[in-house]
Amino acid sequence: MKNLFAQCILLLAAINMVSCHNPNGRTTAKRTVIDGKVTNRQAFPDSKEFTLEVMDFGGNPTTYKGTIHKDGSFKIYFDQYIAQDVQLTPIVRTFIAHPGDSIHIDIDYKTMGDVAFSGDGEKTNTDINHYTAEYYSNFDKDKKNLYFRAMDTASFRAVCENTRVDMLKKRSEFIDKYQPNDEVKMWTKNYINLHYYTSLLYFNVFYNGMNRRKNPGFVPTVLKGYTVSNEDIDEIFNAKLLNAESYQLILWLAHTNPKAEIAKQFRKNLLAKQLLTGYIFFSQLTVSNAEYFDKFRKKFDTDIQAGFIKQPLLKYYAEVKKNLANPKIASDAILNNASGTTGKSILDSIKHQNKGKVIYVDFWATWCGPCKAELPFSEKLIQKYKGKDVAFVFVCLDSPKDTWKLNLADMKLEGNQYFCDQKQSMSVVKGFKITGIPYYMMINKHGDITENGNGLRPHDPLTVHKIDKLLN
């Protein structure tokens, strides 16, 4: 257990937050109300409701529904800690909500896009609607995708730079035409910078991952010019108004930059430091590591005061603890969702063949670089637990069968192998709600799924710790 939490401990220490209440971000929520009226519903008679998505600091949307009544009226309300952009579909798209706002929206289905805001933030949201609806906010993705696939670092950065320049020019045209307030000016500038920086940082992560796959001895690097300026950090992480995409920026910064560099960048921005600290706890909870939360609970309570970070984390922590205490409840829910799918049939077969064993299941594909980079570590785990009650199972998804067979021959990977054709793979993905691979699943000796997701990587010492706990 000595090195189990080492990486996150060092990052927490590097952040070095002060023990005081943070003025950035509310500690309590206020009720925000979104209501409206739809006219000419006959143009889209199948439209029954509106869906509001509010992004949380972990980068996950919380969804709220508002039924459209016979008179065309609808209402949605939610508790809000910080001002940020939200998404309302259909038709409306992006607008900004502040804690305690009462926002009214009139929507004419006949004219498609004829959206009128009133109530709180009327001018702000009218202008945001113009910005997103009139193509000021469009990004040219084709050129970036071309250089992304070619792994051309200089050209990719140049395309991103040119895109940002073009977007800032469009923003100036928008400002001249609509004369928006300072809040809209801040949001649109941060919107452009966030797309720019997240593109660079994601490319950097991909670049390191591809090179590591080709050469296991490759040392991850921060590409020249692929960093975020301190000035933009301060503008983006602003408690007056937070762009929801800033949550993703924290994630990519944590993946690409040395710990000391992040700590230095965030030293003066208390909100950014809270977000980074929150992300560290969140990343551990996503792999059901409640022990980490318990070990550093005092630091959590001291360093995170913003309610929009603290409250979702506490809720998530309670769910993880509940599932760990009684895995059968969560396991039954997963299996019920997968009922009637190929995934359920495969899992039943796996459990039947390995009764009384801890089972480690790896869902992978022959074309997935990150999947294949982890397989040598899986082989090490297989050797480590040889002769013990641990079964290793590999389920290949959406891959050519001949390629799968060649891969197995080249890797000489032990363990139980399953192959799913395209139709079966779609069923597995749907049944287990797999959003990306590699995807892992841990099953205890009683046949309960104790954990599933993109964590549980075989190279992670925490995975060994979890297998040992289930064995004992």
Secondary structure, 3 states (H helix, E strand, C coil): CCCCCHHHHHHHHHHCCCCCCCCCCCCCCEEEEEEEEEECHHHCCCCCEEEEEEECCCCCEEEEEEECCCCCEEEEEEEECCCEEEEEECCCEEEEECCCCEEEEEEECCCCCEEEEEECCHHHHHHHHHHHHCCCCCCCHHHHHHHHHHCCHHHHHHHHHHHHHHHHHHHHHHHHHHCCCHHHHHHHHHHHHHHHHHHHHHHHHHHHHHHHHHCCCCCCCCCCCCCCCHHHHHHHCCCCCECCCHHHHHHHHHHHCCHHHHHHHHCCCHHHHHHHHHHHHHHHHCCCCHHHHHHCHHHHHHHCCCHHHHHHHHHHHHHHHHHHHCHHHHHHHHHHHCCCCHHHHHHHHHHHHCCCCEEEEEEECCCCHHHHHHHHHHHHHHHHCCCCCEEEEEEECCCCHHHHHHHHHHHCCCCEEEECCHHHHHHHHHHHCCCCCCEEEEECCCCCEEEEECCCCCCCHHHHHHHHHHHC
